[in-house]
Amino acid sequence: MSRIYQDEKLQSVSVCTHHVDKWEADEFQSGNGVILEGSITSMSRHVIADKSRKERYCVFHVQVNRAHRRQYDSSGKEIEPNFSETRKVSTGYLHSSYKVQDKGQTDRLTMSQLSDLVNKPTLQMLTSKHCPQGALSFWIEEAALETVELTAGDEVRVKTKGDGPFIYSIAKIDAVSATVSNYAGGEGVGASWTDKVMAVKDGSKALPQNQVEGVDEDEWDD
């Protein structure tokens, strides 16, 4: 369950205002997008103003631990990425023995590949002085954070809107239980991650692969 949002920490961050001729966030959102985990190192606030409007953003600067491409089926429904090239399959009674099977090419991204996908020079010019070395910057409209509280040091899982730095969803990950809390963004994603973890913990039947996100730590760690 998300905590009641307290915006004192966010409001204490100074705002940088940038004036541009024309602002179109959609131009940075083509492609499938990525899903990643990492730690928030810092945040900054930005107002983008063109001749017709102003838009307010919070930018999370994240030290990324691992990342994968988002994947979709032929109907356009998002499916779980291929987290590794192989998988363990039980061959014995009560899971006493395993064999390794091929799963095909992994969707995992190197940090260099991730950086090439999400870094946009036009946006980096606005955020680079706020971003610690080794981190990547991810943008979200401030209005999307009204019901959540995230701060430096939090472990998060992020989905992007296309191959760029704009956030589709962001959720805090509990470091002990690996469950998701404090969720903002696309519909239903936070719940499915939590449901999958809890299904494993209580021994109940796991959700179908096309209904869950990649929370399983064994998959992420391959």
Residue pairs with C-beta under 8 A, 6 or more apart in sequence:
1 181
2 147
2 148
2 181
2 182
2 183
3 148
3 149
3 181
3 182
5 145
5 146
5 147
5 148
5 149
6 149
9 149
9 151
10 43
10 45
10 58
10 142
10 145
13 43
13 44
13 45
14 45
15 45
15 46
15 47
15 56
16 44
16 45
16 46
16 47
16 126
16 130
17 46
17 47
17 49
18 46
18 47
18 48
18 49
18 126
19 49
19 50
20 48
20 49
20 50
21 50
21 51
22 50
22 51
23 48
23 49
23 50
23 53
23 55
25 55
25 139
25 166
28 120
28 122
28 123
28 162
28 164
28 165
28 166
29 161
29 162
29 163
29 164
29 166
30 162
30 163
30 164
31 117
31 162
31 163
31 164
32 69
32 70
32 71
32 72
32 162
32 163
33 69
33 70
33 159
33 160
33 161
33 162
33 163
33 164
33 168
34 67
34 68
34 69
34 70
34 109
34 114
34 117
34 118
34 159
34 160
34 163
35 67
35 68
35 69
35 70
35 81
35 157
35 158
35 159
35 160
35 213
35 214
36 62
36 64
36 65
36 66
36 67
36 68
36 114
36 157
36 158
36 160
37 64
37 65
37 66
37 67
37 155
37 156
37 157
37 158
37 173
37 220
38 62
38 63
38 64
38 65
38 66
38 136
38 155
38 156
38 158
39 62
39 63
39 65
39 153
39 154
39 155
39 156
40 60
40 61
40 62
40 150
40 151
40 152
40 153
40 154
40 156
41 61
41 62
41 63
41 132
41 135
41 152
42 61
42 130
42 131
42 132
42 135
42 152
43 58
43 59
43 60
43 61
43 150
43 151
43 152
44 58
44 59
44 61
44 127
44 130
45 56
45 57
45 58
45 59
45 142
46 56
46 57
46 58
46 59
46 126
46 127
46 139
47 54
47 55
47 56
47 57
48 54
48 55
48 57
49 55
55 141
56 141
56 142
56 143
57 139
57 140
57 141
57 142
58 139
58 140
58 141
58 142
58 145
59 127
59 130
59 137
59 138
59 139
59 140
60 137
60 138
60 140
60 150
60 156
60 158
60 167
60 170
61 127
61 130
61 131
61 132
61 135
61 136
61 137
61 138
62 135
62 136
62 137
62 138
62 156
62 158
63 132
63 134
63 135
64 111
64 114
64 135
64 136
66 108
66 220
67 108
67 109
67 111
67 114
68 81
68 82
68 83
68 106
68 107
68 108
68 109
68 214
69 81
69 107
69 109
70 78
70 81
70 159
70 160
71 78
71 79
71 80
71 81
71 82
71 107
72 78
72 79
73 79
73 210
77 210
79 209
79 210
80 209
80 210
80 212
80 213
80 214
81 107
81 108
81 214
82 103
82 104
82 105
82 106
82 107
83 106
83 107
83 108
83 214
83 216
83 219
83 220
83 222
84 103
84 106
84 108
84 219
84 222
85 102
85 103
85 104
85 105
85 106
86 100
86 101
86 102
86 103
86 222
87 100
87 101
87 103
88 98
88 99
88 100
88 101
89 98
89 99
89 100
89 101
90 97
90 98
91 97
91 98
91 99
92 98
106 222
109 117
114 136
115 136
117 163
117 164
118 136
118 138
118 160
118 163
118 164
118 165
119 136
119 165
120 164
120 165
123 137
123 139
123 165
124 137
127 137
130 137
131 137
136 165
137 165
138 158
138 160
138 165
138 166
138 167
138 170
139 165
139 166
139 167
140 166
140 167
140 170
140 184
140 185
144 167
144 184
144 185
145 184
147 184
148 170
148 172
148 182
148 183
148 184
149 182
150 156
150 170
150 172
150 182
154 172
154 182
155 172
155 173
155 175
156 170
156 171
156 172
156 173
157 170
157 171
157 173
157 180
157 193
157 213
158 167
158 169
158 170
159 167
159 168
159 169
159 170
159 185
159 186
159 189
160 166
160 167
160 168
161 167
161 168
167 185
168 185
168 186
169 183
169 184
169 185
169 186
169 189
169 190
170 183
170 184
170 185
171 180
171 181
171 182
171 183
171 184
171 185
171 189
171 190
171 193
172 180
172 181
172 182
172 183
173 179
173 180
173 181
174 180
174 181
177 197
177 201
178 197
178 215
178 217
179 193
179 194
179 197
179 198
179 215
180 190
180 193
180 194
180 197
180 215
181 190
181 194
183 189
183 190
183 191
189 213
192 207
192 211
192 212
192 213
193 212
193 213
193 215
194 215
195 207
195 212
196 206
196 207
196 212
196 213
196 215
196 216
197 215
197 216
199 205
199 206
199 207
200 206
200 216
206 212
214 220
